[in-house]
Amino acid sequence: MTIQGFAARLAGERAGRVKTFLWWFVTGSATTLAVLMVQGGVQDLISGDKSVMNFVLTITGGGLLAGCIAIIMNRIK
């Protein structure tokens, strides 16, 4: 295998991992947002009991969790 072939294969694997992570990040974020809204998140946002930053951090954390678990599971198989 040449160096160019190895580099191309490595770049392809990396691109696949990034696509997998981004897909699951978006899915995890959307799921977290849905759970927050079901638990009364809209009312909390309107009434001002909690700051918007709390919701942003929670949604981002849900996305990161889903993305990282997807990468780990993909690596295990």
C-alpha positions in Angstrom: 0.0 0.0 0.0 1.3 3.4 -0.9 1.4 6.4 1.3 -1.2 8.1 -0.8 -3.5 5.1 -0.6 -3.1 5.0 3.2 -3.8 8.7 3.5 -6.9 8.4 1.3 -8.2 5.5 3.3 -7.6 7.3 6.6 -9.3 10.5 5.3 -12.3 8.4 4.3 -12.6 6.8 7.7 -12.3 10.1 9.4 -15.0 11.6 7.2 -17.3 8.7 8.0 -16.7 9.1 11.8 -17.5 12.9 11.5 -20.7 12.2 9.6 -21.7 9.5 12.2 -21.0 11.9 15.0 -22.9 14.8 13.5 -25.9 12.7 12.7 -26.2 11.3 16.2 -25.4 14.8 17.7 -28.3 16.3 15.9 -30.5 13.3 16.8 -29.5 13.4 20.5 -30.0 17.2 20.7 -33.5 16.9 19.1 -34.4 14.2 21.5 -33.2 16.1 24.5 -35.1 19.2 23.3 -38.3 17.1 23.0 -37.9 15.7 26.5 -37.4 19.2 27.9 -40.4 20.5 26.1 -42.6 17.6 27.4 -41.4 18.3 30.9 -42.6 21.9 30.8 -39.6 23.6 29.2 -41.7 26.1 27.2 -43.4 27.3 30.4 -40.0 27.7 32.1 -38.7 29.7 29.2 -41.7 32.0 29.1 -42.0 32.5 32.8 -38.3 33.2 33.1 -37.6 30.8 36.0 -34.5 29.4 34.2 -32.1 31.0 31.8 -31.8 30.1 28.2 -28.2 29.0 28.8 -29.4 26.1 31.0 -31.5 24.8 28.1 -28.6 25.3 25.6 -26.2 23.4 27.8 -28.6 20.6 28.4 -29.4 20.2 24.7 -25.7 20.3 23.8 -24.9 17.8 26.4 -27.5 15.4 25.1 -26.1 15.8 21.6 -22.6 15.2 22.8 -23.6 12.1 24.7 -25.4 10.6 21.8 -22.6 11.4 19.4 -19.8 10.0 21.6 -21.8 6.8 22.3 -22.3 6.4 18.5 -18.6 6.8 17.8 -17.7 4.3 20.6 -20.3 1.7 19.4 -19.1 2.2 15.8 -15.5 1.6 16.9 -16.4 -1.6 18.9 -18.1 -3.3 16.0 
